[in-house]
Amino acid sequence: MEQPCYKCGQTVEEGTAFCPHCSAPQIRVLITEPAAQPLAFSAAATKSRDSVALPASQTVPVLALPMQWSQALKPCALAALVALTLVLLRLYPAVALLSAGFLAVVFYRQRRPGIPLRAFEGARLGALAGIIFSIIISLFLAVAVTIPDVRAKMQDEAIKGEQQVAAWFPPNPNTQASIDQIRTPRGFIVFLVEASVGFFVLSVLLAGLGGALGGAVFRRRDKT
């Protein structure tokens, strides 16, 4: 079998060591280079040798882990129960709700101590605790309304509360009409629904504020 010479282009028999026309060698030997070590492995090895352990306060987290609501439900519910206990002990409800939001952050950090929290995430935990607290109160009210004696006492307390609020303002016919409406069974139910909605919003806001305060406190503590 013939093949052309790579130098002069003349035909040369296969296996011939040198071209008979230009004496160029026809047998070439390929020398393979040693395989280079993977860069990622060598860089990682160098980094592992040269790296120095730093305290957690001087390191930046590589992966931001989102807050998991499935793990936040239990500490928020516990914080809501503590706030409910404080209310039963005659603590002012606004203070109890602020405490519920702060405690929700505390209990969540106890379950996941390595996860940093910001003020916004603390506010979300507090808001969840406020929602749970409001639901518990609403359930208590729903059960209490079914008891005639308790319902009558609640109705009297609601009328007294409206009269005290009306005393702060000039006389208004609409105010007296509202009080008379509460005296009716349907009007009292409407009053409870409106009060529950207002209390729900207030619970979310106050507990969320307490959670934001807790998140800010722990955020500053983690940086130190």
N, C-alpha and C positions, 0 to 999 in steps of 0.2 A: 504494500500500500504506500502510495506516494503522498507527500505533503509539501507545501511551499516553505521555503526558507524564510524565517522571520526577518532576515536582514536584507538579502538581495532579491527574494521572491522567486528564485529558481526552484524547480522541482527536485526534491531530495527523497530518497528511499527512506521509509520508516525504519528506525533503529540505527541510522547512520549517526555517528558521533559528531562529525564535522561536515559542513557543506563543502562539496567538491569544487564549488565555484568561488566562494568567498572565504572559506575556512571558518565560518562562524559556527560555534558550538550549537548543536541541535537538542541536546538533552539538558533540561532545566530542572533543578531541584527546588521545590517549594518548602520554605522554612516557616513553620507555624509559630506564632508568638504565644507566650504563656498567657492563659486567661487571667484577666485583671480581676482583682477582688472587688466584689460589689461595693459601690460607693456608700450606699446607705448603711451597710453593715460596718464598714470601716469608720464612717462618721459616728455611728452610734457607739462603737467601741471606744473611739477617742473621747466622745462626750461623756461616756460613763466613767472613764478614767480621770478626766479632768474636772468633772462636776463636783461641786461642794454642797453639802446639805445645808439648806437655809431654813430658818424658822418659818412657821406657817404664816406669820404676819408679814414676811418679806417676799412671799411668793404670790404669783397671780394665777388663779385657777384656769386651767386650759379648757375645761369643759364646763359650760354653764348648765346646771341641771335645773329643769323647771320644777316649780312647786307642784307636788302631786296632791290633788284634792282628796284622793282616797285615804292618804295618810294624814291629811289635815282635819278630816271630819271628827275623829276621836278626840284630839286635843281641844278643838273648838267646842265640841259638845261638853267636855269636862269643864271648860272655862265658863260656859253658859250655866251649868249646874251650880258652880261656885257662886256666880253672880246672883242666881236665884236664891241661894241660901243667904247671901248678904242682904237681899231685899227682905226676906222673911225675918231677918234679924234687925229690921227697921233701918237699914242703911238707905240713904237717898238713892232712888233708882238711877239717876244720872251718874252718880259715882260708881254704882255697881256695874253699869254698862261700860264705862271707861275701864274699870278693872277687868271686865270680861275680855275686852279687846287686848289688853296688855297680857293677861294670863294665857290667852290663846297663843301668842307668840312664844311665851315662856315654855308652855307645854309642848309646842311644836319643836322648839329647839332641843328639848330634852330627848325627843324621839329621833331627831336627825341633827346631832350636834355639829356635823361637818359641813352643813349646808348654810351658806351665808344668806342673810335676808336683808332686803332694803325696806325703806319706809313704806313704799307702795305695796310690797308683798305682805308686810305686816298689817297694812290697812285692809287688805283682802281677807286675811285670816280673822281680823277683828270683825269685819262685816259679816263673815260667816257665823261667828259666835253670836253676833247680834241677831241674825236671822233665826238661829236655833233658840235663843232666849225668847224672842218674840213669839215663836211658834208654841213654845211651852206655856207662856202666859196666856195665849189665845185658847189653848186647849183647857187650861184651868178655868177660864171664863166660860167656855162653852159648857163645861160640866157644871159649874156653879149656877148657871142660869136655869138649869133643869130642876134645881131644888127651890121650891117656892119661898121658903123663909130667907134663904141666901139671896135669891133674886130680889125680894122686896127690900132687903137691906142694901143691896147694891143700887137699886133704883133710888132709894132715899139719899144715899151718898152722892149719886150723880146729880140729883136735884140741888143738894146743898152746895156741891162744887160749882154748879152753874150760877147759883145765887151769889156765891162769894165773888166769882169773876164779874158778874153783873154789877156788884156794888162798887167796883173800881171805876166804872164808867158812868156817864150821865144816863138817866132813865131812857130806855128804848123799848117801844112796843114789841119789836121783833124778839128781843131777849125774853120777855115774858111769854111770848108765843112758843119759843123754843123750850122753855121750862115746862109749859103745859103739854107740849108734845112728848116730852120724856115721861110724863105721867101715864101715857097710854102704852099698852103692851107693844104695839108696832113701833111707836116712836122710840121706846126704850131699846128695842132691837137695832133700829137704825143708828141710834146713838152709840151702841156698843160696837157696831161694825165700823163706824167712822173713827171711833176712838182706837180701835184695833189697828186700822190702817195708819193713823197718825203715830201710834206707838211703834209700829213696825219701822216706819221711816226714821223715827228718832233713834230707835235701837241700832239700826244699821249705821247711822251717822256717828253716834257717840262711841259705839264699840269699834267702828273703823278708825276713829280718831285715836282711841286707846291702842289699837294695833299698830297704827303708824308710829306712835310714840315708842312702843316696844321695839319695832323694827329699827328705828333710828338709834335707840340706845344700844342694841346689840350690834348694829353696824359699826358704831363708833368703838365699841368694845373689841370687835374683831380686828380693827385697824391698829389698835394699840398693842 
